[in-house]
Amino acid sequence: INDDSYYTNTLDYKNIVFSEEVGSPVANFIGTSTVSSSIVAPHNELYNFNPDENFAISMYINPKKVSGHVVGKSTTKSLIKEATDTKLYTTGSSQLFKTTEKENYPFEVFLNEETNNQGTFQLINFRRSDGKDTPHISCSLSQNTTSHVVCMKSGSMMSIYIDGGLQTTKIDSTSKQTENQANLYIGSKGEISDYFS
């Protein structure tokens, strides 16, 4: 994360406890329904994967609840306020504020629960949107178990792998640009809702 060739801005951590398990760093999201828990990286064009670009999002995940946004570049962006001649009660001329971003986004990975005639399942979802088409794939994911998950877009296909095995795949129907100016959010949907635990 400290590699300046990729990251020029600092990350913002909110209610995260870092620990080490078996030699690997672990981020524990400790938010509640009233307290947000997330990691925010400012917008970076390196995360804007358009339809002609391949990418993979890889993670170890041990979800403690059945819903929540894991990682995404959608929903909210940060802008600098325009100059004003009214009195400010904060110092500095470049105060950031958050606003909603347009409908297209390069990726979102989130959890939800689904019930059918065979029972209730926790699903991991991977989707992207060009503002017109929103291809979406999902597969079951164990709760309270550490799994290695890879959400990948390669060529014209979107895929989810769990612990090295291909679980599901679908054609990526996006044809227009998916890039946006949103921040990268880990553990929330734009720091607005859907907090991960």
Protein Blocks (a to p, Z undefined) as FASTA:
>chain_A
ZZmklmmbdcddehiacddeehiacdddfbdfkbccdddddddfklmccfkbccdddddd
ddfbfbdcfbdcehiacddddddfbdcfbecjbdcddddddfbdfbdcdddddddfkbcc
ddddddddehlaccdddddddehiacddddddehjbccddeehiafbdcddfbfbdfbdf
bdcdehiahhlgopaZZ
